[in-house]
Amino acid sequence: MITVITILGGSSLLVFLIWSWERIRYDYRRLDRDSNHPAPEGSGSLLPEWAQHHDWLRTHNIYYRSLSLDNQARFLRRVMDFMRYKEFKYIDLEPDPMIPLLISAAAVQLTFGLTDFRLDFFEKIYVSGSAYQVHWHKQAFQGHVSLQGIYLSWDHFFHGYQEYDDGHNVGLHEMAHALTYGAMMGRTTMEKSFRTKFKEYAKAAYPILTRMRNGEDSVLDRYAATNFHEFWAVSVETFFEKPLLLKTCEPALYGALCQLLNQDPLELTAVKVV
Ligand SMILES: [Zn+2]
């Protein structure tokens, strides 16, 4: 352990200690499922798995880096839970333990303020090396959600977190679709309070959507004007990547998103996990 402490430094050690405590307290209902959903293989690094995950998240996920240490520990625990419940399938892409970690982190980021964070409606996440064709569509897809699962282009997913201030993040976009998809299909354990708050969100969203469909510019990308579902997913991207701009230009929408997701990206150190 002394070697590990030396390699990782004090803050990492604190995250580990909090993380370990959370694990001990955690309800291990999932154990009977673990044999079907084994944890991803280690990377071959000298670091223990939790420390490698912490390191990758700190390097590639600005949201995680902005959290307080105790929230980083909770985030890490949720990510590891999420990964174990999902089956990752790779298309034209070599499996790499960083891929499920970072994709799971996008889902956990979106739902960090919610009790129900596993997006249970979906068991499978398909990851393609780059943009891909779907049926008859002419344009290649960067991501989509269907009854079969959540689909992502790894190239575009990774780029979304490398350029975290441009309002484009396909990972958060598709996870936003996934979050509401299960509720729409009526086959999810989504909290009732989320459904109620989503109606409030819709009240704030529709006037902006109408304005955009009438040709007005907005802080949101024009793709949001496609329909309400795309508006929702794009507003989530903007909420996390351009929070100050969204709060300034569309305070009602920003407030509704804060209420709905139970978090404020402008005050990440104060996030209270329920
Ligand atoms: Zn979409």
Boltz pocket constraint, residues with backbone or C-beta under 6 A from the ligand:
constraints:
  - pocket:
      binder: B
      contacts: [[A, 173], [A, 177], [A, 229], [A, 230], [A, 233]]
      max_distance: 6.0
